[in-house]
Each structure stands twice: as structure tokens, then as C-alpha cells.
Amino acid sequence: MTFQRARNEEQREIRRRAILDTAAAMLDEMPVAEVSLNELSRRVGLAKSNVLRYFESREAVLLELLDAFLESWLTELADELAAGVEAQAAPDVRAGQLAEVLSRSLAERVVLCDLFGAQGGVLEHNVSVEVAKRHKRSSHARLATMTELVRRHVPELGDGAQMFCLMGLVSAGALSAYVPPPPSLLAAYEEEPALGVLHLELRDALRISLTSTLLGVLPRT
């Protein structure tokens, strides 16, 4: 891909979109940790200095993708929850169904989970105050959307819904770092099965984590 010099706002937006689309395609091939600015520049067909005219750092690109992926997921999640949580069921049943839908939905979005995992420890560390503020405003808005979705199906959570959502997303990021295990660990588990007794697939690990969090925030009767 090659570009002529961007001479107007429309051309600048096309170039900016190309950078984001290229980074998204890279995330389908490799984990967040392996996405480099040099490789992004090469694939998009721009000098690194030109990429930096549109995004101040690799982390700024990935934070914008995180927001876009999160927005897309929440749109789909609304339908998934509507189909998977029975409105007339008892609170504990609905809570279990909520955990099931969320764990399945997040486990199917490995890139989103990987970005969550890198958010606090990596992506928020190499950006300006302005980028950080824009990212946090967006994050708070997305969290509010998720909180409203969850509260709609399990209103008994009350004020605990927001903390449940926040901890759920943090758990998705943390657990995705362990699943799937690297080849060396898989080989070790095969040779000595007892070593892998606590190994879980991401969906199962998320379901356990989300269910445990729900038990902590649901009001006692």
C-alpha cells in the first residue's frame, strides 16, 4: 500500500483509518506484545515519522482499537444477553446465565481480551495526557453502557453492577495471558498430567471468575 501526500481532511482520515485497519489485521496474526511501530509502518506503506503524525505512539493506536473493539462487542452483547438471560427466572439463575453469556462472548474475542490485558501495564504508559484523558473518557462511557446492560438483566446487582463489570473486564485481560499455555507448558502437561490439573480453557476460567464475582456483589437475602 502506498499513499500520496494527504492534502485535505478526507485524505488524512483515509490514511488514519488505514493505520488502524492495518494494526487490527496484525492483531489477528500476533499478540499485542509483538505489534511494533516499525512493522506497522512497513505494512501500511508509510515512514514511521508519517505514522507518528497521526498517532503519537504504538500505544495510542492500540488504545483507539481497544475502544473500537469494545464498542463493537457491547453492541453485540446486548443481543446475546437478551437471548441468553431469562427475564422471569430467579435472580441466582439469571446471574448464572449472565456469567455464561459473558464468559462465552469474551472467550470468542481473544484480541479484545489481549488488549484488556495490556491496557493498564503497557498501553497507558506511553501516551500523552490528552490521549490518556480521551481514552479514559471513552472507557468510562463504555463501562457505563456495559453496566446498564448487566443491570437490565440482573437489577438485583444495584450499585454493584459497575464493579462487577469492571472486575469482569480486568479478569478477561488477566486470564487471557495464561490461555492458551505456551508450547513448552503444553508439552510439560502431556509428560506429567498432574502439572496441568489447574489448567482451564479461557471460557471456563472466565465463567468461574465471573460467577465468583457475582456471588460477591449480589445482595444477601
C-alpha positions as CSV (number, residue, x, y, z in Angstrom):
1,M,0.0,0.0,0.0
2,T,1.4,3.4,-0.9
3,F,0.0,6.9,-0.3
4,Q,0.3,10.3,-1.9
5,R,0.7,13.2,0.5
6,A,-2.5,13.9,2.3
7,R,-3.7,17.3,1.3
8,N,-7.1,17.5,2.9
9,E,-9.1,16.2,5.9
10,E,-10.7,13.4,3.9
11,Q,-7.3,12.1,2.7
12,R,-5.9,12.4,6.3
13,E,-8.9,10.4,7.6
14,I,-8.3,7.7,4.9
15,R,-4.7,7.4,6.0
16,R,-5.6,7.3,9.7
17,R,-8.2,4.6,9.0
18,A,-5.6,2.6,7.1
19,I,-3.2,2.7,10.0
20,L,-6.0,1.4,12.4
21,D,-7.1,-1.3,9.9
22,T,-3.6,-2.5,9.4
23,A,-2.9,-2.7,13.2
24,A,-6.2,-4.6,13.6
25,A,-5.1,-7.1,10.9
26,M,-1.8,-7.5,12.7
27,L,-3.6,-8.4,15.9
28,D,-5.3,-11.2,14.1
29,E,-1.8,-12.7,13.5
30,M,0.1,-11.9,16.7
31,P,-0.3,-10.8,20.3
32,V,-0.3,-7.2,21.4
33,A,3.2,-7.5,22.7
34,E,4.6,-8.3,19.2
35,V,2.9,-5.4,17.4
36,S,5.7,-2.9,16.7
37,L,5.6,0.6,15.2
38,N,8.3,-0.4,12.7
39,E,6.2,-3.3,11.3
40,L,3.0,-1.3,11.4
41,S,4.7,1.4,9.3
42,R,6.1,-1.1,6.8
43,R,2.7,-2.8,6.3
44,V,0.8,0.4,6.0
45,G,3.3,1.8,3.5
46,L,4.3,4.9,5.4
47,A,7.5,6.0,7.1
48,K,7.4,5.7,10.9
49,S,7.6,9.5,11.1
50,N,4.4,9.8,9.0
51,V,2.6,7.3,11.1
52,L,3.5,9.4,14.2
53,R,1.8,12.4,12.6
54,Y,-1.5,10.5,13.0
55,F,-0.8,8.6,16.3
56,E,1.7,9.7,18.8
57,S,2.8,6.1,19.6
58,R,2.1,2.5,19.0
59,E,0.2,2.5,22.3
60,A,-2.1,5.3,21.1
61,V,-3.0,3.2,18.0
62,L,-3.8,0.2,20.2
63,L,-5.8,2.2,22.7
64,E,-8.0,3.5,19.9
65,L,-8.5,0.0,18.6
66,L,-9.4,-1.2,22.1
67,D,-12.2,1.4,22.3
68,A,-13.5,0.5,18.8
69,F,-13.4,-3.3,19.6
70,L,-15.1,-2.7,22.9
71,E,-17.9,-0.6,21.3
72,S,-18.5,-3.3,18.7
73,W,-18.6,-6.0,21.4
74,L,-21.1,-4.2,23.6
75,T,-23.4,-3.7,20.6
76,E,-23.3,-7.5,20.0
77,L,-23.5,-8.3,23.7
78,A,-26.9,-6.5,24.0
79,D,-28.4,-9.1,21.7
80,E,-26.5,-12.0,23.3
81,L,-27.8,-11.1,26.8
82,A,-31.3,-10.7,25.5
83,A,-31.2,-14.2,24.1
84,G,-29.3,-15.9,26.9
85,V,-30.9,-14.5,30.1
86,E,-34.4,-15.4,31.0
87,A,-36.3,-12.4,32.2
88,Q,-38.6,-14.3,34.6
89,A,-36.0,-16.6,36.1
90,A,-34.9,-16.3,39.8
91,P,-32.0,-13.9,40.5
92,D,-29.4,-16.6,41.1
93,V,-30.5,-18.3,37.8
94,R,-30.2,-15.1,35.9
95,A,-26.8,-14.4,37.5
96,G,-25.6,-17.8,36.3
97,Q,-26.9,-17.2,32.8
98,L,-25.2,-13.8,32.8
99,A,-21.9,-15.3,33.7
100,E,-22.3,-18.0,31.0
101,V,-23.1,-15.4,28.3
102,L,-20.3,-13.1,29.2
103,S,-17.7,-15.9,29.5
104,R,-18.6,-17.3,26.1
105,S,-18.7,-13.9,24.5
106,L,-15.4,-12.7,25.8
107,A,-13.6,-16.0,25.1
108,E,-14.6,-15.7,21.5
109,R,-12.9,-12.3,21.3
110,V,-9.3,-13.2,22.1
111,V,-7.9,-9.9,20.7
112,L,-10.2,-7.8,22.9
113,C,-9.1,-9.8,25.9
114,D,-5.4,-9.4,24.9
115,L,-5.9,-5.6,24.7
116,F,-7.6,-5.5,28.1
117,G,-4.6,-7.4,29.5
118,A,-2.1,-4.9,28.1
119,Q,-4.2,-1.8,28.9
120,G,-3.0,-0.9,32.4
121,G,0.5,-2.3,32.3
122,V,1.6,-1.3,28.8
123,L,-0.8,0.7,26.6
124,E,-1.5,3.6,29.1
125,H,2.2,4.1,29.8
126,N,3.4,5.7,26.6
127,V,0.8,8.3,25.7
128,S,0.3,12.0,26.4
129,V,-2.1,13.4,29.0
130,E,-4.5,14.4,26.2
131,V,-4.6,10.8,24.7
132,A,-4.9,9.4,28.3
133,K,-7.9,11.7,29.0
134,R,-9.6,10.8,25.7
135,H,-9.1,7.1,26.4
136,K,-10.4,7.3,29.9
137,R,-13.5,9.3,28.9
138,S,-14.2,6.6,26.3
139,S,-13.6,3.8,28.8
140,H,-15.9,5.3,31.3
141,A,-18.6,5.7,28.7
142,R,-18.2,2.0,27.6
143,L,-18.2,0.8,31.2
144,A,-21.5,2.7,31.8
145,T,-23.0,1.1,28.7
146,M,-22.0,-2.4,30.0
147,T,-23.2,-1.6,33.5
148,E,-26.6,-0.7,32.1
149,L,-26.8,-3.8,30.1
150,V,-25.9,-6.0,33.1
151,R,-28.3,-4.2,35.4
152,R,-31.1,-4.6,32.9
153,H,-30.9,-8.3,33.2
154,V,-29.9,-8.6,36.9
155,P,-31.2,-5.5,38.5
156,E,-30.6,-7.1,41.9
157,L,-26.9,-6.2,41.5
158,G,-27.8,-2.5,42.0
159,D,-24.7,-0.3,42.6
160,G,-22.6,-3.5,42.5
161,A,-23.2,-3.8,38.7
162,Q,-20.4,-1.4,37.8
163,M,-17.8,-3.1,40.0
164,F,-18.8,-6.4,38.6
165,C,-18.4,-5.2,35.0
166,L,-15.0,-3.6,35.8
167,M,-13.7,-6.7,37.5
168,G,-15.0,-8.9,34.7
169,L,-13.1,-6.9,32.1
170,V,-9.9,-7.0,34.2
171,S,-10.3,-10.7,34.7
172,A,-10.7,-11.2,31.0
173,G,-7.4,-9.4,30.4
174,A,-5.6,-11.2,33.1
175,L,-6.8,-14.7,32.3
176,S,-6.1,-14.4,28.6
177,A,-2.4,-14.1,29.4
178,Y,-2.5,-17.7,30.6
179,V,-4.7,-19.3,27.9
180,P,-3.6,-21.0,25.8
181,P,-0.4,-22.0,27.5
182,P,2.9,-21.8,25.5
183,P,4.1,-25.0,23.8
184,S,6.6,-25.7,26.5
185,L,3.9,-25.9,29.1
186,L,1.6,-28.0,27.0
187,A,4.5,-30.4,26.5
188,A,5.1,-30.5,30.2
189,Y,1.4,-31.2,30.9
190,E,1.5,-34.0,28.4
191,E,4.5,-35.6,30.0
192,E,3.3,-35.0,33.6
193,P,-0.5,-34.5,33.6
194,A,-0.6,-33.6,37.3
195,L,1.1,-30.4,36.5
196,G,-1.8,-29.3,34.4
197,V,-4.5,-30.1,36.9
198,L,-5.4,-26.4,37.3
199,H,-5.3,-25.6,33.6
200,L,-8.6,-24.3,32.2
201,E,-9.8,-23.1,28.8
202,L,-10.4,-19.3,28.7
203,R,-14.2,-19.7,28.7
204,D,-14.3,-22.0,31.7
205,A,-11.8,-19.8,33.6
206,L,-13.9,-16.7,32.9
207,R,-17.1,-18.4,33.9
208,I,-15.6,-19.3,37.3
209,S,-14.2,-15.9,37.8
210,L,-17.4,-14.1,36.8
211,T,-19.6,-16.3,38.9
212,S,-17.4,-15.8,41.9
213,T,-17.5,-12.0,41.4
214,L,-21.3,-12.2,41.1
215,L,-21.6,-14.0,44.4
216,G,-19.6,-11.2,46.0
217,V,-21.8,-8.3,44.7
218,L,-25.2,-9.9,44.7
219,P,-27.2,-8.7,47.8
220,R,-27.6,-11.2,50.6
221,T,-31.1,-12.4,51.3
